[in-house]
């Protein structure tokens, strides 16, 4: 298990959300350089004060590249710290570093936050070696050694925590986008299936009347042209949404638009019965009822044989809204009962809103779609 974890860490790519260098980075560097310079001037107990001050001031600008080149920054910063430790050890002097150089912890954080897996492994090894060498000249005890490594581990843990949070947020956003794409695909299916089915029915009627009543066939062709234009308009609006471009189209149709939907159906007769007061419906429920009725009507146009009537009933109950769509046609043996993209999309739509859907042959003949939706959407 440990081997797999190390292998997974080694193969970890760099973080993809590294921001560009901003003005506060320059402010941070300027503040650190000024602080290091001030400490170097004011401290009298510092061995090799000019050398230590130059190192502390010179390393601060390296912070500007901590996101884009985290490993190089760690090697430079802790390599300098290692050199200070070796110089102090060989010169038998106390530690040469300034207190301001505590900012090297930022490099440890940046390494884990922005680096790749192999950069993290190599960089942390460099940090551990440099920290060990830097502690030797001070002749500190086990408690101080443990505390020093604990501070380094805390900086690394902070980088790991922020990296994990960013990854979790990105995965959450990807999941939301995926759900949105599924919803848009469902909407596109409903739009295209309904209009194309209406065009197909009108074309069949026009072909049947072309020989006997040419003028009626021309009227059917005009109706087909209008239906095709509406299809293109709605599809273009959907494509604008998919492209994230501004789309100035009308709001989603709802229950009140079912009457217009019924009038646009070429055949058979569509009878709509709606409750008197539906002003308080949540927008999700309002749009879902329309799309469910549209898909059910589309299925009736495509599959119901010799249907003369389709009934759409919306009943407002206590905390629920029920949609029932029935036709009086004969059942087409090729009509899917429990599968197909239309029924699958309807089922997914209803389940996402916490409702139930039943679709299938009615005992008295024909086909029935029965959906029940809560009027309060789950959060």
N, C-alpha and C positions, 0 to 999 in steps of 0.2 A: 504493500500500500504506500509506504514511504517512497519507494522508487517511482511509482506511478505519479505521486504528487510532485516529486522533483522534476520528472520528465514533463509533466503538464506545465509546471512553472517555467521551465526552460523554453518551452514552445510558445509561451504567452506572447502575443504581439504587443506592440506599443499601444498606449491609449490613443484613441482617435479624436478625442475632444480637447486636445491641447489648445489653449487660446493663444492668440498673437501677443506679442510684447505690447504692453500698454504704458500709459504715462506713470501709473503708480509704481511700476518696476523701476523707472528712473528715479523716482522720489525715494524709494527704498534704498537703492544703491547710494544715492547722494547722502542720505541720512547715516548710513553705515560708515561710509568713508569719513564723514565729518566726525562721527563718534569715535572711530578708531584713531583718527589723527589727534583728537582732543585727549583721549586716554594716553596715547603715546607721549604727548607733550607733558601731561600732568603727573604721570606715574614716575616716581623716583626709584622704586624698588625693582624695576624691570631690568633684567640682564640684556645686554645687546639691544638697547631700546630702539635705536634707529632701524636696525635690521627687522626687528619684530613689527615695528610700526609700518614699514614699507610692505611687508608681507600681508598684514591685516588690511591695509588700505588697497593694495593691489589686487587682492582676491575678491573684493566686494563686487567689481563690475562683472565677474564671472557669473553672478546671479542672473544676468540678463539672458543667458543661454541655458538656464536650468531646465526649461521645458523642452526645448528642441534638441539639446545634446546632454541629457542628464548624466550619462556615464562619464563622458569627458569632463564635465564639471566636477563630478565627485573625485575622479582621479587627480585633477589639478588641485582641488581644494585640500583633499586629504593627503595627497602627495606632498603638498607644502607643509601640512601639519606634521607629516611623518619626518620631513627634513628638519623641521624645528625640533622635534623630539630627539632625533639622532644627534643634531648639533648640541643640544643640551646634555645628552648622555655623554658624548665624547668630550665636551668641554667641562664636564662635572659641574654644571650650573643647574640652577632650578629651571622650571619651565619658562620658555621664552615667549609663549603665546599671550596675546592680550585677551582680556575678558570679553571684549567685543567680538572675538572670533567665535563666540557661541553661535553666530549666524550660520556656521557650517552645518548646523542641524537642518537648515532649509534645503541643503543639497541632498541630505538623506531622505527627507520627505519627497522632494521632487523626483528622486530616483525611483522610488516605489510608486509614486503617483503617475508618472508619465513614461517611465522606461519600459522596455520589453523584458521578458522573463530572464533572458540570458544577461541583459544589462543589470538587472536587479541582483542576480546571483554574483556576478563579477564585482559589481560596485559594493555590495555589502561585505564581500571578502576584503576588499581594499579598506573599507571603513574599519572593520574589525582589527586588521593588522595595524593600521595607523593609530587607532585608539590604544591598542596594547603598547605600542612603542612610546606613545605620548605620555602614558601613565608611569612608565618606569622611572624617569628622572625625579618625579615628585615623591617617590618612596611612600606611596599611599597604601593603606591597608585594604583587606578584602571588602569591607563595607563601602569604601569609596569606589573601588573597582566595580562592584556590583551596581552601585548607584550610577556610575558613568555609563555602563553598558545599558542600564535600564532607560536612561534618558535617550540614548541612541535608538533603542528598540521602540520607545514611545513615538519618536519622530517617524520611524519606518511604519509603525502601526497606524499613525495618523494618515500617512499617504495611502496605505492599503485600504483604510476605511473609506476615505473619500473616493478612491478608485472604484471600490465595490458599489458605493452608493450611486456613482455616475453610471456604472454598467447596469445596475438594476433599473435606474430611471430610463436608460436607453432601451432596455428590453421591454419595459412597460410601454414606452412610446411606440416601439415596433409592434407590440401586440395590439395597441389601440389602432394603429394605422392598418394592421391586417384586418381587424374587425370592420373598420371603415370601408376598406376595399371590398370585403364580403358584402357589406350593406349596399355599396354602390353597384356591385355586380347584380345583386338581387333587384335593385331598382331598375337597372338597365334591362334585365330580363323581363320584368313586368311591363315596362314601357314597350319594348320591341315586340314581345309576344302578343300583347293586346292589339297593337296597331296592325301588325302583319297579319294576324288572324282576321281582323276586320277587312283588310285589303283582299285577302284570299277569298273570303265569303262574297264580297262585292264582285270580284273578278268572275267567280263562278256564276253569280246571278247575271252579270253582263253577258257572259258567253251564252247562257241559256236564252237570253232575250234578243241577242243580236240578229237572229234570223227573222223573228216575228215582229219585233218592235225596235228598229234601229235607233229611234229617238230616245227610247228608254235606256238603251245601251250607252248612248252618249252621256246621259245623266249619271249612270253608274261610273263611267270613266271620270267624270268630274268629281264624283264623291271619292274615288280612289286617289285622284290627284290631291284632294284636300287632306285625306288621311295620311298620305305619304309626306306631305308638307309638315303636318303636325308631328309625325314621327321624327323627321329630320330636325325640327326645332327642339324637341325634347332631348334628342340624342346629342345635339350640339351643346345644349345647356349642361348635360351630364359630362361631356368631354371637357368643358371648361372647368368643371369642378375637379375632374381627375387631373387636370394640368395645373391646378392651384391658381387659375387665372380668375380675375373678378368676373362674376357672372350675375348679370342683372335680370334674372328671370323671376317669375312669380313664385310665391311660397308653395310648399308641398300641398297638393290637393287633399281634402279631408272628406268627412262623412257628408257634409253639405253638398259636395260635388258629385255624389253618386247619381243624382238626378240627371246631371249633364252627361255622365258616363252612360247612363241608360239610353239617352236620346241619341248618342253617337253610335250606338250599336246598330249595324245594318239589318240584322235579323237574328233571332226572332223578336217578339214583343218582350220587352224587359219592364217588369213592374217593380217599383221601388217603394218601400214603406219605411219611414224614418220617425224617430221620436220627435216631439215638438221642441224640446229644449236640450241642446247639446253644446251649449256655449262653454261649459266648464271642462270639457274633455282635455286631457293633456295632449300636447302636440304629437307625441309619439304614437299614442293610441289613435288619434284622429287620422294621421297619415296611414297607420297600419291597417285600419279598417278599410280605407279606400283601396289600398294596394291588394288586400286580400279579396275584396269584392271584384276588383279588376281582373285578377288572376283567375278567379272562379268563373267569371263571365267569359274570359278568353278560352278557358277549357271547355265551357259549354258550346262556344262557337266552333271549336275545333273538333270536338269528339261526340257531342250529342247528336244522334241521328233523328231526323224528322222532328226536332224540337220546335214547338210553336210558342213556348212561353218560358221565360226565366224570371224567377222571383228573388228579389233581394230584400231581406228583412233585417232591420237593426232594432234591437230591443234593449232599452236601458233598464238594468236591474239595480239591486242594492249593492253598490260597489263593483259591479261588473257591467260589461257591455257585450251583448251577444249578436253575432252576425250569422245569418243563415241564408245561403244561396242555393236554390233548387232549380232544376229544369225538368221538363216533362218528356224529354227525348228517350229514345231507346239506347241501351248501353252498347257502346262500341267495344267488341271483344279486345281490340288492340289498345284500349284506353288503360293507362297504368293506374293501379289501385294504390300501391304503397311505395311507388318510386317515381322518378322523373324529377327534373330540375324545378318544375313549377311547384309541385307538392312539397318537395324538399325545402324550397325557399319559403313557402308559406309556413311550414312547420317550424323552421328556424326563427322566422320573424315572430311568431306567436310565443315560442318558448323563451326568447330573449326578453319579452315583456311580461313573462310569468303567467301566460295563459295556456289554453288547451285548444287543440284542433282535431276535428274528425272529418274525414272525407271518404266518400264511397257511395255505392249504389243505395238508393232509398227503397224501402220495402214496397212502396206503392209504385215503383218505377222511376226512372230518371236517376239523376245524380245529385247528391247533397254535400255541401261544404258547411260545416258548423264550427264556428270559432267563438271562444269565450275569452274575453280580455279583462283584466282588472282596470278600473278607471283611475287607480292610483299606482303609478309606475314604481317598481322596486328600485331602490338605490343601493 
